[in-house]
Amino acid sequence: MRIKKILNNNAAIVIEDKQEKIVIGPGIAFNKGKNDLINRNKIDKLFVIKNDDHFEQLLPQIPVELMAITQEIIQYAEDRLEVKLNPHIFIALADHLSFAIERHEDGIYIKNKLLSEIKILYKKEFDIGIWAINYVKEKTGIHMPVDEAAFIALHLHTASVPSGSLQVTLRQTSIINEIIHIIQDYFSISLEENGLSYERLITHLRYTLYRITETSDRTMDEEMLIMIRNKFPSSYNCAKTIAKHLSRQHDIQLPPEEIGYITIHIERLRSRKG
């Protein structure tokens, strides 16, 4: 393999089998130049990358040690999730961790306003995020807050689904957060985030947004919907308030049956039955 671009003394982009790869190792690129051969015995880590100008611009700014940490996190995540993550997560996650560490050194801490929702919606990914921040601490001595585990979880989830988009993931999670606040304000209550009913509501809202996006059909018997509306008028009116908010702020139209299902979940939350 021959060098295409030197990142620093310990890392370089090489070409092998018509593929671009990152090689990492102590002094692997020291006194080397473009088109020079790489000593395979010095390679500690090797990553396959795709052609991406943005990728190459960011790479020199990311410490080599952090590249190795990122790859270990990705490998751990793939083993736990039993899925091959989109290759683009390498640069996205490495860049995120690099910036998070930089913020930490500057004494800047960003709260993740979606922490509660992420812990429920992406539980496996969040658990991996917890492992990741502990691994970063083990390797660097830097203690990241739990909020970073949630940010990492979003990256992992996005990379684990076909055509995943971090923007879409954030939007849906933010919408769910808005809905929770509507319910709390409507009834002047504080919802118990670790309760089963809360978890069921969050999970239902996630799939509601997914079904609407995918235009999937879901029906509820008309008589059942009328019964729900009459039996739980306050929860139903709250669900209607949510529907109006989604329509006005996000151009999302909740069908009547979804309003009925959300009513049931809200009522369960209010009555603390589960």
N, C-alpha and C positions, 0 to 999 in steps of 0.2 A: 504494500500500500504506500502511496506517495502523498506528501503533504500538499493540500490545496491552500490552507490558510493557518498561520500560527496564531493561537489565542493568547498563550503565554508560555513560559518555559515548560510548564507541566501539562499543556493541553493543545490540541491542534485538530483542525478539520482535515480529514484525509479522503481519498477516493479509492474505493476497492469494489471490484465487480460492478462498476458503473454506479455505485451508490456512495452518497456522502455519509461519513461517519465521524463521530467525535471520539478521539482517543485520549485517555488520561493516564498519566503515570509520572513519577518523579523524574524531572529533567528530560522528559521524552522529546521535547522540541528545542532543547538547549543547543545553541549554535547550529540550528537547522534553518533551511530556507525552503521556498516553494519548490515542489517537485522532488525534494529529497525523500529518501526512503525512511520509514519508521522501523525502529528495532522492536519487533513483536515481544521480545522478552521484557520490555519495559512497560508494556501495556497493563494497567491495573483495571481500567474500565473502558468499555467500548459501547457507544450508543449510535444507533442508526437514526439519521435525520432526513427530513424532506427539504427540497429546495424552497427556501423562504428567506427573502432579504431581511425581513424583520428579525427572524431567528438569528441570523449572522450578526446583526447589529447589537443584539442583546447579549449574545454569548460572552464577548470579552469583558462585560461588566459583571458577570456572575463568577464568584470565587470557585475555583476548581473543587475545593472541599464540599461546597454546597451542591455542585453537580452530582457528586457521588452520593450525598445524602438524599438528594431528590430521587435518584435512580433506585436507592434502597426502599424509599417510601413507595414508589410506583410498583416495585416488585412485590412488596408486602401487600399492597392494595390488590394487585392482580391475583395473588394467592388467596386472599380472604374473600374477594368478590367473585372469584372463579370466572373472570372475564378478562379479555385482552383490552387494555385501555387504548384510546386513540393516541397515537404517537405525539400529537401536538401538546399533550399534557406535560411533557418533559419541560419544554421551554416555559409554558404558562405557570407551572408549579414552581420551577426553579426561580423564575422572575418574581413570583409572589413571595416566596420564602426570603429571597435576597432583600426585597423591599421591606418585608416585615422585620427582619433583623436590623436593617438600617434604621427603621422607625424606633425599634427597641433601644438602640444605642443612643438615639437622640431624645429618649424619654417620652416618645409619642405613642400613645396606646389608643387604638380604634376599637370602639365597642361594636359588636355585631348585633344590630337591632333584630335580626332574624334568628338569633341563637335558639330560642325556644322551639320555633317551627322546624328548623334544620335538625335539631336533636331527634325529632319525631319522624319527620318526612324521610330523612336519609340516615337512619340509625346506624346501619353498617358502616357507611362512609364516615359518619361522625366518630364512631369508635376507632376507626383507622386514623382519623384526624388526631384523636387523643394520643394514640400510639406515636404518631408522627411528631407531635410537639415534644413528647417525652424523648424521642429518639434525637431530635435536634438538641435538646438539653444535654443528653448524654454525650453527643459529639462535639458540641460547641460551648456548653456551659450556659447557654442563653435560655432563660425560662420564658416561654411564650404563654400568654393568657389563653383561657379556654375558647375565647372568641376566635382565635386563629384556627383552632381545630374545626370550627364550623365553616370558616372560609375554605379550608382545605377540603372539607366534605363536599362543598359545592363544586370545586374543581374536579374531584373524583367522580361525582355523579354525572357531570356533564360529559366527561371522557368515557363513561361506561355505557352510554346509550347511543344508538345509531343517530348520526346527524345531530348530536347534542350541541346545545348552544348555552353558554354561561349566561348570556343575556336573557334567554327564555327562562332558564332555571331561576334566576334572580327575580324576574318579573312575577312568575307564578308564586314564589315564596313570599314576595312583598305583598301581593294581593291577599294571600292567606293571612298575613300579619294584619293587614287593614281590616279584614273581616272580623278577626278576633277582637280588635279594638272597638269595632262597631257594636259587637255583642256586649262587651264590658261597659261601654258608655250607655247603651240602650237600657241596660238593667242596673247600672251603677254597681257592678260587682267586679271582683277580681277573680279571674278563673285560675283554678289550680292546675298548673302546668304538668304536674306529674300524675294527674288522675287519668283513669282509663277512658272516661267520657271525653275528656279533652283530646286525648290521643286519637280516639275514634273520629272526632270532628275534624281534626287536622288532616287525617288520612282521607276522610271522605272528600274534603274540599280539594285536596290534591287531585284525586281522580275525577272530581267534577270538572275541574279546569282542563284536565286531559281529555275527558270525553267531549267537552264542548269544542276544544281545538281540533279533535279528530272527527267531529260531527257524528259521533256514535249515538245510536238510539238507546234510550232507556225510558221505559214507560212505567206509570203508576196508575192503577185503576182510579177512575174519576170519583167513584164513591169513597174510596180510601182517602183521596186528597181532600174531599169535603169534610170527612170525619176528622182528619188531622187539623184542618183549619178551624173547625168548631170546637174541638176538644182542647186545643192549645192556642188560643187566639193571640196571646202576648208573644209567644215564640214565633208564631206564624207572621205577625206584623214585623217582628225583628227580621225574619228571613226576607220579607218583602223589602224592608229598608236596605238590606244587603244587596238584593237584586237591583234596586234603583241605583245604588252606588256603583255597582259593577257596570251597569248600562251607561251611566253618566260619565264615569271616570275612565273606563277601560273598553267601552263599546262591546261588552260581553253581555249577551242576552241569556238569562237563566230561564229555562223552560219551567212550566208549572210543577212538573214532577220533581225537579231538582229543589225547588223552593220547599216542597213537601218533605223531602228527605232531610234538608238542612233544618227544617222546623223540628223534626224528631230529635236530631242531634242536639239542638239548642235546648230543647225541653229536658233532655236527659242530663245535660250539663247543669241546668237550673235546679233540677230536683235532686242532683247528686246521687242518682241511682246506680251509677256504674263507673 
